[in-house]
Amino acid sequence: MTEKANILLVDDREDNLVALEAILEPLGQNLIRANSGEEALRRLLVHDVAVILLDVQMPELDGFETAALIKQRAKTRAVPIIFVTAISKDEQHVFRGYSTGAVDYIFKPFNPDILRSKVAAFVELYQRGRELQQQAELLRERELVAARRESEQRYRALADAMPQIVWTAGPDGKATYYNRRWFEYTGLEPGPVEGSEWIEFIHPDDLKRTVEHRRETLASGEAFEIEYRIREAGGGYRWHLGRAVPLRRATGEIDFWVGKATDIDAQKRNEHAQDFLLRADDVLAGSLDYRRTLQSVAQLAVSEIADWCAIDLIESDGTIRSLAVTHSDPAKTAFARELRERYPPNQESGAVVETIRTGEPQLVADIPEEAVETAAVDELHLDLLHELGLRSYMCVPLLIRDQTVGAITLVAAESGRRFGDADLRLGQELARRAAIAIDNARLYRQAQERAQAARVLEAVGDGIMLLDADGVIRLWNAAAATITGIRRADVIGRRAAEAWASFAQAAPRVPIGSSGSPAAAETVPIEAGERELWLSISGVDFEDGIVYAFRDLTNERALEEMRQDLVATVSHELRTPLAAIYGSALTLRRSDLQLDEGLQEKLLDVIAEESERLTDIVDDLLLVSQLDAGKRDVQIEQCDAPELVQSVIESARTHLPKGVDVRFERPADLQPVAADSGQLRQVMENLVDNAVKYSPDGGEIRVFLEPADRHLRFAVIDRGLGIPSSERGRIFEKFYRLDPGMTRGIGGTGLGLYICRELVRRVNGRIWVEPNDDGGGSVFYVEIPFAESRVRSAA
Ligand code: ADP
């Protein structure tokens, strides 16, 4: 059906317009009226008009002027104008009408039918022209659509050939097209595009910000750009860089969006891996407790690069011990630990054992279904294994200086990850750093232990010397310095053979490889500085060298020697009188001999004297044991010293050997001393006896007394053998004799001076010896407090 045409009726008089409308009504077209030339022009701006009926006589702009203006406009130039006039019937007028472009001239009063048929003819002409024009337009449009379709197909072919994901979307953001790559990547069946299917392929963690950013860019018309993970057909996610730009129409509004997503997964994972390793480093450097830090690393791994992480270490006894088993979900972690306990990694086979045995990493990118089926676990756990959805795993060795100390196992499961070579490299790098941390922690602990051991060694009483593999002294403790008198600074860093040559020669050989079991200690004489020491030495070989421990047994050795001497001396001392007694008794008993009385008397005297000597020796031994046990009582009283000395000397004189004389200068007016008189007598007897005994070549012995401050000093001076200065202290020791071998034939037990010292000490006195400057020999001094001063000081 043709659309209605517009007919413009222009007249300044209302009744004329009404009349024209009445006449043209039956044509069934749109009648548009205008009351003036201006209004007619305005209407023509808005409407397309098939024919204009224009009144000639109008105020202001008349019909001719109006027609002239209409003809000036290109758009209205062709519109037929029929002038309607009542007055201007003259030729000139009519001519003017035609020259302004009128197609007809109608005079009033006019025949309505003629007017109507004339107008109808113009309308039909107009409509015909319109139809033709529309047909032409239609034709052009069809051609256009065909051309566009062709270009779109070409464009799509291009898009399909692209390796990236490409899509288009309408101004509302709904996808209108995806290229082939999209379908290949996502595994979706190519088919009609619904528009928002992409949403379900975005990683849940990236979805919110993606949708928000999309909404913003749709509103602003700015380019859309974002990094997100898109799920691939296998279920894994890969990082993409998504970009979309709007294409606009000439008018400026958005026609559609073109977008593409480029795979940036490798680059992104690399960044992520670097970032992960940095964080792992932080954790590893956090503490020297490597067991704890490795557990933290496992925790970090499950939140970043794997779904499961297990770390196993080799114990010192060679067994594999599980150090960490972790999943980001604590419930699953508990299950895995249980599984680990039930099926520890110490089996014949298995990735961990294999990796630890070979030191080679293992990567299984795709765990075959059957692997789970054949796992050596019971049915309950088998179900659980299925549930875990293990997909891929790798096991990397922890290597310290080419030695495998454990392994890190990383497993991919529910995240849909699948490990590849890049992941294996990351795992190895993680293991490398973890191994360094373990090594550092162990070295530190060893250093600590050594430092502690060194402190202990420093404190022990035995001398400790450590030689390294080259025989250089590396440790020399305080006791070693004290025992030997050799300063640490003089030996450390030097070879033992140079620094302490006599040790190197005399020390017991330590069997190499005796590691841990020291050779039995040997006691050997060794020179150290000026002295000769008896050292008990034991040595043990250990991985870094030899440690020697030595103890100073010089004193014990001397004591031991003394004891041996004593046994010899005492038995000799006992045997001599016994032999005399025995001999005398045998002689007396002989019946075949007639002994004269004098001889008999003499033999009996020998028996009596020697028995007395025996008793003395036994008494001395008894007294020493009582003194040592603190069982000897002391009766302190006032003693008259000159009297006491006088009587000692008198009894000595009864049996002086030839050539010996004892002199005593008895002083007048001496205060009494405070002592046990019996014991003081014993002291003096002993000193005088010794003086006589050790003057084998004879000589005068002098005894004198003199006050010395609060003490009375006794002096016994002989011209005998004398005593070397180095031995002067020692002769007061128990059993000590200058000449234990009795080369000069002078017997004794070595107890006399010991007894003297002990007795003198008990009454707060003192005893010592000095050389006799006047003619050789010795001077023994004894000082005993005066009774007076003792009473006074006590008061
Ligand atoms: P003993 O005389 O029984 O051996 P003593 O204890 O009385 O034991 O003396 C210890 C040692 O001291 C003696 O063996 C001797 O070597 C030395 N001695 C003691 N008195 C003298 C002295 N007057 N002159 C030289 N040496 C002495």
Residues whose N, C-alpha, C, O or C-beta is under 5 A from the ligand:
A	BS01	ADP	N690 A691 Y694 G720 L721 G722 I723 I731 Y736 R737 L738 D739 G747 G748 T749 G750 L751 G752 L753 Y754 S778
